[in-house]
Amino acid sequence: MQQLSLSGTFDKYRKRTKQEIFLEKMDKLIPWKELCTVIEPHYPKVGKGRPPRGLERMLRMYFVAHWFNLADEACEDFLYNMPTARHFCKFDLGNEPIPDATTLENFRHLLERHKLGEQLFGVVGSLLDNAGLRLSGGTIVDATLIAAPPSTKNKEGERDPDMHQTKKGKQWYFGMKAHIGTDAHTGIVHSLAATAANASDVSQTHKLLHGEEKHVHADAGYQGAGKRPELKDCPAEFVIARRRTTYKRLDKTDPRRQLIEQAEHAKASIRSKVEHAFHVVKNLFRHRKCRYKGLAKNAAQLHVLFAMANLVLSQRSLCAPYRTGAS
């Protein structure tokens, strides 16, 4: 084995990685004090048994597991191997070990048991509301499929009973759906519902509205949303995309088809903001498949992920003081 030089000890050619930059941004964006205040009443106190680890540090470890799509044991190994993630979580190997996978699992179960994921989502939303970044006169609603493991190689010999299959296009999917309502101006998520994949998009519309919007934008899967009984008193105007089959039969040179396509393009340009939140959760946080069994556990994770996605989407406004100070 080659012996390290003295210059190598001081990391002369060290480069800041994208992971380090991402963690630094999230450290500044996340309102740690407010989130810890929500969890603290339920967090174990010093007494009998093993002393609990610091609440904020466990919350940081919990976030790292979600952001990098890690299982509990993989997250423990990840922190041992990655100094940047360890620094973010404020763990010093010279003084203490990393919390083991069981400790992280217990912390995750604590949040699920008391439905604290929904409360964390609400706290982040309230902070963004106060900053004027979340609610405006319009809401965009949409849903995305999240796959679940279809394997039956388990103790029960069956697939997750909370998940179901649905057909999209010509392909079948097994898993769940994340339904969200986003602000039409900022793209920030203000409402979230989790269902099995076979639940229709339009059936969840009423759960995704905050009640003060003047316009509701949705794709063709929400046809008839404004006529549903649960939305009969909703004063908002529903701007729903037309099904392509209603105008694709017309000749391409037909002026009627051209006018319809222009109108649909204008609608789609507004609805596109809803995809930004899905992009952050599915691509940046790499959450494309359910990690846990059961709808409740996965719904709790989704609330945390979309709360963090809101902070990522709003970072330009929230990070302005830091950028100003740095310059």
C-alpha positions, -999 to +999 in steps of 0.1 A: +000+000+000+014+034-010+022+056+019+003+089+021+024+121+018+021+149+043+005+171+017-022+144+011-030+145+048-041+182+045-061+175+013-042+199-009-062+191-040-096+187-024-126+196-045-161+205-032-185+179-045-221+183-056-232+163-026-214+187-003-229+218-020-264+202-018-260+195+019-248+230+026-278+244+009-302+222+027-285+231+060-293+267+054-328+262+040-343+239+067-358+255+098-343+231+123-356+248+154-392+248+142-391+212+131-374+200+163-401+218+183-428+196+166-409+164+174-396+172+209-427+165+229-427+129+216-390+123+217-376+100+244-362+117+275-331+109+295-340+082+320-340+044+321-324+026+293-300+038+267-297+077+266-313+091+234-291+107+208-296+144+200-329+152+184-316+175+157-288+151+147-312+122+144-335+144+123-305+152+100-297+115+097-333+108+089-333+134+061-300+121+047-316+086+044-345+101+024-325+124+002-301+097-009-327+069-009-310+048+017-323+020+039-315+023+076-284+000+076-272+016+043-276+051+059-254+040+089-227+028+065-231+059+043-223+082+073-192+062+082-179+064+046-189+100+037-173+128+057-195+154+041-227+137+052-212+130+086-203+167+090-239+177+080-253+154+107-228+168+132-213+134+142-177+133+154-161+098+151-134+109+175-160+112+203-189+089+194-201+063+169-228+068+143-262+059+156-269+023+144-297+012+120-320+003+149-318+037+164-327+053+130-355+028+126-369+036+160-368+073+152-386+067+119-413+047+137-417+075+162-425+100+134-449+075+118-467+066+150-475+102+159-480+113+122-453+139+126-445+138+089-477+156+082-470+181+109-435+188+095-451+193+061-475+218+077-447+237+095-427+241+063-459+252+045-467+278+072-432+293+070-435+296+032-469+311+036-455+337+059-428+344+034-454+349+007-442+319-014-470+294-013-506+305-017-520+325-047-552+326-066-547+293-084-540+256-077-526+229-100-536+193-092-519+162-104-508+127-094-478+104-100-474+067-097-448+053-073-439+016-079-440-009-051-421-043-050-443-069-067-425-098-052-444-124-032-412-139-016-421-129+019-436-144+051-472-139+039-465-151+004-484-121-011-478-086-024-484-056-002-522-056+004-523-017+006-509-014-029-528-021-061-522-022-098-535+002-125-531+006-162-515+037-177-515+038-214-507+002-224-487-007-194-497-020-160-482-006-128-483-019-092-479+005-063-493+038-050-502+073-061-490+106-047-517+133-053-506+169-049-520+204-051-494+231-060-496+268-061-501+279-097-476+308-094-447+293-074-451+255-079-449+250-041-469+220-028-497+229-004-517+197-003-509+160-004-528+128-004-515+092-008-536+064-022-533+030-038-525+031-075-560+021-085-576+052-070-587+077-097-571+111-098-604+130-099-616+113-067-589+130-046-594+165-060-613+179-030-583+169-007-559+190-028-576+224-026-570+250+001-604+267-005-592+302-015-582+295-051-601+311-080-588+287-106-580+250-105-558+236-133-557+199-141-550+174-169-576+154-188-577+128-159-598+153-139-627+156-163-659+164-144-641+173-112-662+205-107-694+184-109-685+160-081-707+162-050-678+170-027-670+200-048-705+213-055-699+244-033-664+251-046-664+286-062-632+281-082-632+278-120-619+244-132-596+247-162-593+211-174-574+198-204-594+183-232-589+147-242-569+144-273-594+121-289-619+150-290-599+170-315-573+147-331-599+134-355-600+168-371-578+175-401-545+192-392-554+221-415-587+226-399-587+260-382-608+246-353-581+221-345-554+248-346-574+270-322-579+240-298-543+230-299-532+266-291-556+267-261-544+233-248-508+245-252-516+275-230-532+253-204-502+229-204-477+258-199-495+266-166-498+230-155-461+224-161-452+239-127-467+208-109-440+187-125-412+206-107-421+191-074-423+156-089-389+162-105-373+170-071-388+140-053-382+115-081-350+127-096-331+148-071-342+126-041-344+095-062-377+083-047-391+062-075-401+031-056-418+025-022-392+015+004-417+004+031-446-019+033-480-004+039-496+029+028-492+047+061-454+044+062-450+055+027-474+084+031-454+096+061-422+095+040-440+114+011-450+142+035-414+147+045-400+145+010-425+170-004-418+193+026-381+192+016-390+196-021-408+228-012-377+242+004-356+232-027-381+249-050-382+280-029-344+282-023-338+312-046-360+334-024-349+319+009-312+319+001-311+355-010-297+368+023-269+342+022-260+351-014-260+388-005-238+381+025-214+360+004-209+388-022 
